[in-house]
Amino acid sequence: MKKLYVGNLPFSMSNDDLRNLFEQHGSVSSANIIQDRETGRSRGFGFVEMDSDSDASSAIESVNGHDCDGRPLVVNEAKPREERSGGGGGRRGGW
């Protein structure tokens, strides 16, 4: 199984639309568009999991640069998620 990053998605695209686009190139196990936590709107990118490496390679070649509602899609192999450091917040400066 290979996970693909898909960027520059039109904000009107649904998970089903994304799945249908990639199913033309092989078997898709999941297709998920990332949404903003606060607004629920698309963030303009998502991930697709293809069942085989050859299907994923075919999809990358065919869909990368594909015009979708006037936007050229960016497709490549997803990189492993980096661990985020905890903490955050807090103020700096003199009190």
Jmol script that loads the backbone (N, CA, C; Angstrom):
load data "model"
ATOM      1  N   MET A   1       0.855  -1.175   0.000  1.00  0.00           N
ATOM      2  CA  MET A   1       0.000   0.000   0.000  1.00  0.00           C
ATOM      3  C   MET A   1       0.898   1.233   0.000  1.00  0.00           C
ATOM      4  N   LYS A   2       0.526   2.241  -0.788  1.00  0.00           N
ATOM      5  CA  LYS A   2       1.306   3.454  -0.871  1.00  0.00           C
ATOM      6  C   LYS A   2       0.401   4.656  -0.655  1.00  0.00           C
ATOM      7  N   LYS A   3       0.876   5.606   0.170  1.00  0.00           N
ATOM      8  CA  LYS A   3       0.110   6.805   0.481  1.00  0.00           C
ATOM      9  C   LYS A   3       0.627   7.963  -0.367  1.00  0.00           C
ATOM     10  N   LEU A   4      -0.312   8.672  -1.000  1.00  0.00           N
ATOM     11  CA  LEU A   4       0.022   9.801  -1.861  1.00  0.00           C
ATOM     12  C   LEU A   4      -0.502  11.097  -1.277  1.00  0.00           C
ATOM     13  N   TYR A   5       0.293  12.152  -1.416  1.00  0.00           N
ATOM     14  CA  TYR A   5      -0.125  13.506  -1.064  1.00  0.00           C
ATOM     15  C   TYR A   5      -0.721  14.130  -2.323  1.00  0.00           C
ATOM     16  N   VAL A   6      -1.863  14.807  -2.175  1.00  0.00           N
ATOM     17  CA  VAL A   6      -2.495  15.500  -3.299  1.00  0.00           C
ATOM     18  C   VAL A   6      -2.745  16.937  -2.871  1.00  0.00           C
ATOM     19  N   GLY A   7      -2.090  17.872  -3.542  1.00  0.00           N
ATOM     20  CA  GLY A   7      -2.203  19.273  -3.176  1.00  0.00           C
ATOM     21  C   GLY A   7      -2.836  20.119  -4.266  1.00  0.00           C
ATOM     22  N   ASN A   8      -3.162  21.341  -3.913  1.00  0.00           N
ATOM     23  CA  ASN A   8      -3.785  22.335  -4.789  1.00  0.00           C
ATOM     24  C   ASN A   8      -5.184  21.893  -5.233  1.00  0.00           C
ATOM     25  N   LEU A   9      -5.880  21.214  -4.323  1.00  0.00           N
ATOM     26  CA  LEU A   9      -7.237  20.742  -4.631  1.00  0.00           C
ATOM     27  C   LEU A   9      -8.217  21.911  -4.644  1.00  0.00           C
ATOM     28  N   PRO A  10      -9.203  21.872  -5.555  1.00  0.00           N
ATOM     29  CA  PRO A  10     -10.258  22.883  -5.493  1.00  0.00           C
ATOM     30  C   PRO A  10     -11.045  22.704  -4.185  1.00  0.00           C
ATOM     31  N   PHE A  11     -11.460  23.801  -3.588  1.00  0.00           N
ATOM     32  CA  PHE A  11     -12.161  23.736  -2.305  1.00  0.00           C
ATOM     33  C   PHE A  11     -13.525  23.071  -2.422  1.00  0.00           C
ATOM     34  N   SER A  12     -14.036  22.944  -3.647  1.00  0.00           N
ATOM     35  CA  SER A  12     -15.339  22.307  -3.860  1.00  0.00           C
ATOM     36  C   SER A  12     -15.237  20.784  -3.957  1.00  0.00           C
ATOM     37  N   MET A  13     -14.037  20.240  -4.020  1.00  0.00           N
ATOM     38  CA  MET A  13     -13.864  18.792  -4.208  1.00  0.00           C
ATOM     39  C   MET A  13     -14.206  18.038  -2.921  1.00  0.00           C
ATOM     40  N   SER A  14     -14.894  16.903  -3.088  1.00  0.00           N
ATOM     41  CA  SER A  14     -15.266  16.051  -1.951  1.00  0.00           C
ATOM     42  C   SER A  14     -14.337  14.833  -1.898  1.00  0.00           C
ATOM     43  N   ASN A  15     -14.413  14.088  -0.797  1.00  0.00           N
ATOM     44  CA  ASN A  15     -13.649  12.852  -0.677  1.00  0.00           C
ATOM     45  C   ASN A  15     -14.011  11.879  -1.793  1.00  0.00           C
ATOM     46  N   ASP A  16     -15.302  11.800  -2.131  1.00  0.00           N
ATOM     47  CA  ASP A  16     -15.746  10.895  -3.200  1.00  0.00           C
ATOM     48  C   ASP A  16     -15.179  11.326  -4.549  1.00  0.00           C
ATOM     49  N   ASP A  17     -15.136  12.649  -4.804  1.00  0.00           N
ATOM     50  CA  ASP A  17     -14.553  13.147  -6.057  1.00  0.00           C
ATOM     51  C   ASP A  17     -13.080  12.746  -6.147  1.00  0.00           C
ATOM     52  N   LEU A  18     -12.370  12.890  -5.039  1.00  0.00           N
ATOM     53  CA  LEU A  18     -10.950  12.538  -5.004  1.00  0.00           C
ATOM     54  C   LEU A  18     -10.761  11.046  -5.254  1.00  0.00           C
ATOM     55  N   ARG A  19     -11.569  10.235  -4.596  1.00  0.00           N
ATOM     56  CA  ARG A  19     -11.503   8.782  -4.793  1.00  0.00           C
ATOM     57  C   ARG A  19     -11.768   8.428  -6.256  1.00  0.00           C
ATOM     58  N   ASN A  20     -12.808   9.009  -6.846  1.00  0.00           N
ATOM     59  CA  ASN A  20     -13.152   8.705  -8.242  1.00  0.00           C
ATOM     60  C   ASN A  20     -12.023   9.080  -9.202  1.00  0.00           C
ATOM     61  N   LEU A  21     -11.359  10.191  -8.945  1.00  0.00           N
ATOM     62  CA  LEU A  21     -10.253  10.619  -9.789  1.00  0.00           C
ATOM     63  C   LEU A  21      -9.119   9.597  -9.770  1.00  0.00           C
ATOM     64  N   PHE A  22      -8.800   9.064  -8.601  1.00  0.00           N
ATOM     65  CA  PHE A  22      -7.682   8.125  -8.483  1.00  0.00           C
ATOM     66  C   PHE A  22      -8.067   6.694  -8.829  1.00  0.00           C
ATOM     67  N   GLU A  23      -9.346   6.327  -8.720  1.00  0.00           N
ATOM     68  CA  GLU A  23      -9.769   4.969  -9.077  1.00  0.00           C
ATOM     69  C   GLU A  23      -9.610   4.690 -10.562  1.00  0.00           C
ATOM     70  N   GLN A  24      -9.467   5.734 -11.366  1.00  0.00           N
ATOM     71  CA  GLN A  24      -9.216   5.543 -12.796  1.00  0.00           C
ATOM     72  C   GLN A  24      -7.837   4.930 -13.034  1.00  0.00           C
ATOM     73  N   HIS A  25      -6.984   4.932 -11.996  1.00  0.00           N
ATOM     74  CA  HIS A  25      -5.611   4.458 -12.138  1.00  0.00           C
ATOM     75  C   HIS A  25      -5.311   3.243 -11.276  1.00  0.00           C
ATOM     76  N   GLY A  26      -6.312   2.709 -10.586  1.00  0.00           N
ATOM     77  CA  GLY A  26      -6.110   1.511  -9.783  1.00  0.00           C
ATOM     78  C   GLY A  26      -7.003   1.502  -8.568  1.00  0.00           C
ATOM     79  N   SER A  27      -6.755   0.518  -7.719  1.00  0.00           N
ATOM     80  CA  SER A  27      -7.580   0.314  -6.537  1.00  0.00           C
ATOM     81  C   SER A  27      -7.187   1.291  -5.430  1.00  0.00           C
ATOM     82  N   VAL A  28      -8.195   2.002  -4.898  1.00  0.00           N
ATOM     83  CA  VAL A  28      -7.982   2.992  -3.849  1.00  0.00           C
ATOM     84  C   VAL A  28      -8.557   2.455  -2.544  1.00  0.00           C
ATOM     85  N   SER A  29      -7.738   2.431  -1.485  1.00  0.00           N
ATOM     86  CA  SER A  29      -8.258   1.973  -0.202  1.00  0.00           C
ATOM     87  C   SER A  29      -8.825   3.121   0.624  1.00  0.00           C
ATOM     88  N   SER A  30      -8.312   4.360   0.429  1.00  0.00           N
ATOM     89  CA  SER A  30      -8.903   5.506   1.115  1.00  0.00           C
ATOM     90  C   SER A  30      -8.543   6.790   0.381  1.00  0.00           C
ATOM     91  N   ALA A  31      -9.416   7.776   0.514  1.00  0.00           N
ATOM     92  CA  ALA A  31      -9.198   9.110  -0.043  1.00  0.00           C
ATOM     93  C   ALA A  31      -9.775  10.096   0.966  1.00  0.00           C
ATOM     94  N   ASN A  32      -8.933  11.011   1.442  1.00  0.00           N
ATOM     95  CA  ASN A  32      -9.355  11.899   2.514  1.00  0.00           C
ATOM     96  C   ASN A  32      -8.827  13.313   2.281  1.00  0.00           C
ATOM     97  N   ILE A  33      -9.725  14.275   2.193  1.00  0.00           N
ATOM     98  CA  ILE A  33      -9.352  15.670   2.081  1.00  0.00           C
ATOM     99  C   ILE A  33      -9.278  16.245   3.491  1.00  0.00           C
ATOM    100  N   ILE A  34      -8.188  16.931   3.785  1.00  0.00           N
ATOM    101  CA  ILE A  34      -7.971  17.489   5.118  1.00  0.00           C
ATOM    102  C   ILE A  34      -8.806  18.758   5.276  1.00  0.00           C
ATOM    103  N   GLN A  35      -9.491  18.846   6.417  1.00  0.00           N
ATOM    104  CA  GLN A  35     -10.376  19.984   6.672  1.00  0.00           C
ATOM    105  C   GLN A  35      -9.871  20.792   7.860  1.00  0.00           C
ATOM    106  N   ASP A  36     -10.155  22.079   7.827  1.00  0.00           N
ATOM    107  CA  ASP A  36      -9.818  22.971   8.931  1.00  0.00           C
ATOM    108  C   ASP A  36     -10.650  22.573  10.146  1.00  0.00           C
ATOM    109  N   ARG A  37     -10.018  22.480  11.295  1.00  0.00           N
ATOM    110  CA  ARG A  37     -10.724  22.045  12.507  1.00  0.00           C
ATOM    111  C   ARG A  37     -11.811  23.019  12.931  1.00  0.00           C
ATOM    112  N   GLU A  38     -11.555  24.295  12.756  1.00  0.00           N
ATOM    113  CA  GLU A  38     -12.508  25.291  13.242  1.00  0.00           C
ATOM    114  C   GLU A  38     -13.657  25.560  12.274  1.00  0.00           C
ATOM    115  N   THR A  39     -13.352  25.611  10.967  1.00  0.00           N
ATOM    116  CA  THR A  39     -14.397  25.969   9.998  1.00  0.00           C
ATOM    117  C   THR A  39     -15.005  24.761   9.301  1.00  0.00           C
ATOM    118  N   GLY A  40     -14.281  23.635   9.273  1.00  0.00           N
ATOM    119  CA  GLY A  40     -14.772  22.463   8.561  1.00  0.00           C
ATOM    120  C   GLY A  40     -14.573  22.545   7.057  1.00  0.00           C
ATOM    121  N   ARG A  41     -13.954  23.630   6.575  1.00  0.00           N
ATOM    122  CA  ARG A  41     -13.698  23.793   5.137  1.00  0.00           C
ATOM    123  C   ARG A  41     -12.428  23.062   4.738  1.00  0.00           C
ATOM    124  N   SER A  42     -12.363  22.701   3.474  1.00  0.00           N
ATOM    125  CA  SER A  42     -11.182  22.047   2.935  1.00  0.00           C
ATOM    126  C   SER A  42      -9.958  22.936   3.099  1.00  0.00           C
ATOM    127  N   ARG A  43      -8.820  22.303   3.368  1.00  0.00           N
ATOM    128  CA  ARG A  43      -7.559  23.049   3.447  1.00  0.00           C
ATOM    129  C   ARG A  43      -6.819  23.002   2.115  1.00  0.00           C
ATOM    130  N   GLY A  44      -7.418  22.355   1.107  1.00  0.00           N
ATOM    131  CA  GLY A  44      -6.841  22.355  -0.236  1.00  0.00           C
ATOM    132  C   GLY A  44      -5.848  21.237  -0.505  1.00  0.00           C
ATOM    133  N   PHE A  45      -5.769  20.265   0.413  1.00  0.00           N
ATOM    134  CA  PHE A  45      -4.911  19.110   0.165  1.00  0.00           C
ATOM    135  C   PHE A  45      -5.510  17.880   0.836  1.00  0.00           C
ATOM    136  N   GLY A  46      -5.000  16.730   0.433  1.00  0.00           N
ATOM    137  CA  GLY A  46      -5.506  15.487   1.011  1.00  0.00           C
ATOM    138  C   GLY A  46      -4.544  14.347   0.748  1.00  0.00           C
ATOM    139  N   PHE A  47      -4.992  13.144   1.104  1.00  0.00           N
ATOM    140  CA  PHE A  47      -4.173  11.949   0.956  1.00  0.00           C
ATOM    141  C   PHE A  47      -5.005  10.834   0.349  1.00  0.00           C
ATOM    142  N   VAL A  48      -4.346  10.052  -0.508  1.00  0.00           N
ATOM    143  CA  VAL A  48      -4.982   8.901  -1.140  1.00  0.00           C
ATOM    144  C   VAL A  48      -4.089   7.700  -0.890  1.00  0.00           C
ATOM    145  N   GLU A  49      -4.681   6.589  -0.449  1.00  0.00           N
ATOM    146  CA  GLU A  49      -3.930   5.350  -0.289  1.00  0.00           C
ATOM    147  C   GLU A  49      -4.302   4.404  -1.416  1.00  0.00           C
ATOM    148  N   MET A  50      -3.283   4.021  -2.168  1.00  0.00           N
ATOM    149  CA  MET A  50      -3.471   3.096  -3.285  1.00  0.00           C
ATOM    150  C   MET A  50      -3.024   1.710  -2.833  1.00  0.00           C
ATOM    151  N   ASP A  51      -3.708   0.670  -3.341  1.00  0.00           N
ATOM    152  CA  ASP A  51      -3.421  -0.690  -2.893  1.00  0.00           C
ATOM    153  C   ASP A  51      -2.084  -1.238  -3.386  1.00  0.00           C
ATOM    154  N   SER A  52      -1.588  -0.760  -4.531  1.00  0.00           N
ATOM    155  CA  SER A  52      -0.310  -1.281  -5.031  1.00  0.00           C
ATOM    156  C   SER A  52       0.619  -0.147  -5.429  1.00  0.00           C
ATOM    157  N   ASP A  53       1.914  -0.433  -5.360  1.00  0.00           N
ATOM    158  CA  ASP A  53       2.917   0.563  -5.740  1.00  0.00           C
ATOM    159  C   ASP A  53       2.807   0.927  -7.215  1.00  0.00           C
ATOM    160  N   SER A  54       2.508  -0.059  -8.059  1.00  0.00           N
ATOM    161  CA  SER A  54       2.406   0.228  -9.497  1.00  0.00           C
ATOM    162  C   SER A  54       1.204   1.125  -9.798  1.00  0.00           C
ATOM    163  N   ASP A  55       0.078   0.901  -9.104  1.00  0.00           N
ATOM    164  CA  ASP A  55      -1.089   1.774  -9.279  1.00  0.00           C
ATOM    165  C   ASP A  55      -0.753   3.195  -8.817  1.00  0.00           C
ATOM    166  N   ALA A  56      -0.026   3.297  -7.706  1.00  0.00           N
ATOM    167  CA  ALA A  56       0.353   4.612  -7.169  1.00  0.00           C
ATOM    168  C   ALA A  56       1.264   5.337  -8.157  1.00  0.00           C
ATOM    169  N   SER A  57       2.229   4.639  -8.727  1.00  0.00           N
ATOM    170  CA  SER A  57       3.137   5.259  -9.695  1.00  0.00           C
ATOM    171  C   SER A  57       2.391   5.741 -10.924  1.00  0.00           C
ATOM    172  N   SER A  58       1.445   4.935 -11.391  1.00  0.00           N
ATOM    173  CA  SER A  58       0.620   5.314 -12.542  1.00  0.00           C
ATOM    174  C   SER A  58      -0.209   6.553 -12.226  1.00  0.00           C
ATOM    175  N   ALA A  59      -0.778   6.588 -11.023  1.00  0.00           N
ATOM    176  CA  ALA A  59      -1.599   7.732 -10.614  1.00  0.00           C
ATOM    177  C   ALA A  59      -0.757   9.003 -10.510  1.00  0.00           C
ATOM    178  N   ILE A  60       0.449   8.896  -9.957  1.00  0.00           N
ATOM    179  CA  ILE A  60       1.320  10.071  -9.838  1.00  0.00           C
ATOM    180  C   ILE A  60       1.613  10.627 -11.227  1.00  0.00           C
ATOM    181  N   GLU A  61       1.995   9.748 -12.165  1.00  0.00           N
ATOM    182  CA  GLU A  61       2.318  10.192 -13.519  1.00  0.00           C
ATOM    183  C   GLU A  61       1.130  10.839 -14.214  1.00  0.00           C
ATOM    184  N   SER A  62      -0.052  10.268 -14.025  1.00  0.00           N
ATOM    185  CA  SER A  62      -1.232  10.747 -14.749  1.00  0.00           C
ATOM    186  C   SER A  62      -1.895  11.962 -14.114  1.00  0.00           C
ATOM    187  N   VAL A  63      -1.956  12.006 -12.792  1.00  0.00           N
ATOM    188  CA  VAL A  63      -2.746  13.042 -12.120  1.00  0.00           C
ATOM    189  C   VAL A  63      -1.913  14.278 -11.766  1.00  0.00           C
ATOM    190  N   ASN A  64      -0.603  14.107 -11.542  1.00  0.00           N
ATOM    191  CA  ASN A  64       0.243  15.255 -11.217  1.00  0.00           C
ATOM    192  C   ASN A  64       0.209  16.256 -12.378  1.00  0.00           C
ATOM    193  N   GLY A  65      -0.172  17.489 -12.092  1.00  0.00           N
ATOM    194  CA  GLY A  65      -0.291  18.521 -13.120  1.00  0.00           C
ATOM    195  C   GLY A  65      -1.647  18.551 -13.804  1.00  0.00           C
ATOM    196  N   HIS A  66      -2.491  17.563 -13.523  1.00  0.00           N
ATOM    197  CA  HIS A  66      -3.841  17.492 -14.103  1.00  0.00           C
ATOM    198  C   HIS A  66      -4.638  18.729 -13.694  1.00  0.00           C
ATOM    199  N   ASP A  67      -5.299  19.356 -14.661  1.00  0.00           N
ATOM    200  CA  ASP A  67      -6.108  20.543 -14.381  1.00  0.00           C
ATOM    201  C   ASP A  67      -7.444  20.111 -13.789  1.00  0.00           C
ATOM    202  N   CYS A  68      -7.734  20.612 -12.606  1.00  0.00           N
ATOM    203  CA  CYS A  68      -8.992  20.299 -11.929  1.00  0.00           C
ATOM    204  C   CYS A  68      -9.639  21.617 -11.514  1.00  0.00           C
ATOM    205  N   ASP A  69     -10.688  22.009 -12.193  1.00  0.00           N
ATOM    206  CA  ASP A  69     -11.356  23.292 -11.943  1.00  0.00           C
ATOM    207  C   ASP A  69     -10.375  24.460 -12.007  1.00  0.00           C
ATOM    208  N   GLY A  70      -9.485  24.424 -12.998  1.00  0.00           N
ATOM    209  CA  GLY A  70      -8.537  25.511 -13.200  1.00  0.00           C
ATOM    210  C   GLY A  70      -7.322  25.477 -12.296  1.00  0.00           C
ATOM    211  N   ARG A  71      -7.170  24.400 -11.529  1.00  0.00           N
ATOM    212  CA  ARG A  71      -6.026  24.292 -10.618  1.00  0.00           C
ATOM    213  C   ARG A  71      -5.188  23.070 -10.996  1.00  0.00           C
ATOM    214  N   PRO A  72      -3.889  23.248 -11.232  1.00  0.00           N
ATOM    215  CA  PRO A  72      -3.031  22.084 -11.526  1.00  0.00           C
ATOM    216  C   PRO A  72      -2.744  21.313 -10.238  1.00  0.00           C
ATOM    217  N   LEU A  73      -3.146  20.054 -10.206  1.00  0.00           N
ATOM    218  CA  LEU A  73      -2.953  19.243  -9.005  1.00  0.00           C
ATOM    219  C   LEU A  73      -1.480  18.879  -8.816  1.00  0.00           C
ATOM    220  N   VAL A  74      -1.080  18.771  -7.564  1.00  0.00           N
ATOM    221  CA  VAL A  74       0.268  18.340  -7.202  1.00  0.00           C
ATOM    222  C   VAL A  74       0.125  16.982  -6.524  1.00  0.00           C
ATOM    223  N   VAL A  75       0.771  15.971  -7.102  1.00  0.00           N
ATOM    224  CA  VAL A  75       0.672  14.613  -6.546  1.00  0.00           C
ATOM    225  C   VAL A  75       2.074  14.043  -6.400  1.00  0.00           C
ATOM    226  N   ASN A  76       2.373  13.544  -5.211  1.00  0.00           N
ATOM    227  CA  ASN A  76       3.630  12.840  -4.990  1.00  0.00           C
ATOM    228  C   ASN A  76       3.466  11.886  -3.819  1.00  0.00           C
ATOM    229  N   GLU A  77       4.493  11.072  -3.617  1.00  0.00           N
ATOM    230  CA  GLU A  77       4.442  10.120  -2.506  1.00  0.00           C
ATOM    231  C   GLU A  77       4.463  10.895  -1.195  1.00  0.00           C
ATOM    232  N   ALA A  78       3.574  10.533  -0.288  1.00  0.00           N
ATOM    233  CA  ALA A  78       3.486  11.222   1.003  1.00  0.00           C
ATOM    234  C   ALA A  78       4.714  10.898   1.836  1.00  0.00           C
ATOM    235  N   LYS A  79       5.196  11.918   2.535  1.00  0.00           N
ATOM    236  CA  LYS A  79       6.326  11.735   3.441  1.00  0.00           C
ATOM    237  C   LYS A  79       5.777  11.333   4.803  1.00  0.00           C
ATOM    238  N   PRO A  80       6.560  10.577   5.563  1.00  0.00           N
ATOM    239  CA  PRO A  80       6.101  10.212   6.919  1.00  0.00           C
ATOM    240  C   PRO A  80       5.859  11.469   7.750  1.00  0.00           C
ATOM    241  N   ARG A  81       4.859  11.402   8.576  1.00  0.00           N
ATOM    242  CA  ARG A  81       4.504  12.548   9.418  1.00  0.00           C
ATOM    243  C   ARG A  81       5.589  12.771  10.465  1.00  0.00           C
ATOM    244  N   GLU A  82       6.022  14.012  10.581  1.00  0.00           N
ATOM    245  CA  GLU A  82       7.045  14.339  11.567  1.00  0.00           C
ATOM    246  C   GLU A  82       6.400  14.543  12.921  1.00  0.00           C
ATOM    247  N   GLU A  83       7.114  14.126  13.958  1.00  0.00           N
ATOM    248  CA  GLU A  83       6.634  14.352  15.315  1.00  0.00           C
ATOM    249  C   GLU A  83       6.699  15.837  15.628  1.00  0.00           C
ATOM    250  N   ARG A  84       5.668  16.344  16.224  1.00  0.00           N
ATOM    251  CA  ARG A  84       5.655  17.738  16.635  1.00  0.00           C
ATOM    252  C   ARG A  84       6.139  17.829  18.068  1.00  0.00           C
ATOM    253  N   SER A  85       6.863  18.890  18.350  1.00  0.00           N
ATOM    254  CA  SER A  85       7.286  19.072  19.730  1.00  0.00           C
ATOM    255  C   SER A  85       6.105  19.591  20.535  1.00  0.00           C
ATOM    256  N   GLY A  86       6.033  19.168  21.757  1.00  0.00           N
ATOM    257  CA  GLY A  86       4.923  19.591  22.622  1.00  0.00           C
ATOM    258  C   GLY A  86       5.119  21.006  23.107  1.00  0.00           C
ATOM    259  N   GLY A  87       4.314  21.415  23.999  1.00  0.00           N
ATOM    260  CA  GLY A  87       4.442  22.756  24.565  1.00  0.00           C
ATOM    261  C   GLY A  87       3.763  23.774  23.689  1.00  0.00           C
ATOM    262  N   GLY A  88       4.455  24.850  23.439  1.00  0.00           N
ATOM    263  CA  GLY A  88       3.868  25.908  22.644  1.00  0.00           C
ATOM    264  C   GLY A  88       3.155  26.880  23.550  1.00  0.00           C
ATOM    265  N   GLY A  89       2.574  27.840  22.942  1.00  0.00           N
ATOM    266  CA  GLY A  89       1.888  28.858  23.735  1.00  0.00           C
ATOM    267  C   GLY A  89       2.899  29.623  24.557  1.00  0.00           C
ATOM    268  N   GLY A  90       2.501  30.068  25.674  1.00  0.00           N
ATOM    269  CA  GLY A  90       3.426  30.779  26.555  1.00  0.00           C
ATOM    270  C   GLY A  90       3.801  32.144  25.997  1.00  0.00           C
ATOM    271  N   ARG A  91       4.158  33.023  26.862  1.00  0.00           N
ATOM    272  CA  ARG A  91       4.539  34.366  26.434  1.00  0.00           C
ATOM    273  C   ARG A  91       6.027  34.556  26.600  1.00  0.00           C
ATOM    274  N   ARG A  92       6.546  35.417  25.770  1.00  0.00           N
ATOM    275  CA  ARG A  92       7.928  35.820  25.897  1.00  0.00           C
ATOM    276  C   ARG A  92       7.930  37.310  26.240  1.00  0.00           C
ATOM    277  N   GLY A  93       9.021  37.722  26.779  1.00  0.00           N
ATOM    278  CA  GLY A  93       9.127  39.141  27.041  1.00  0.00           C
ATOM    279  C   GLY A  93       9.124  39.416  28.535  1.00  0.00           C
ATOM    280  N   GLY A  94       9.382  40.630  28.822  1.00  0.00           N
ATOM    281  CA  GLY A  94       9.493  40.998  30.234  1.00  0.00           C
ATOM    282  C   GLY A  94       8.137  41.220  30.875  1.00  0.00           C
ATOM    283  N   TRP A  95       8.034  40.714  32.043  1.00  0.00           N
ATOM    284  CA  TRP A  95       6.810  40.935  32.825  1.00  0.00           C
ATOM    285  C   TRP A  95       7.158  41.701  34.034  1.00  0.00           C
TER     286      TRP A  95
END
end "model"
wireframe off; spacefill off
backbone 0.3
color backbone group
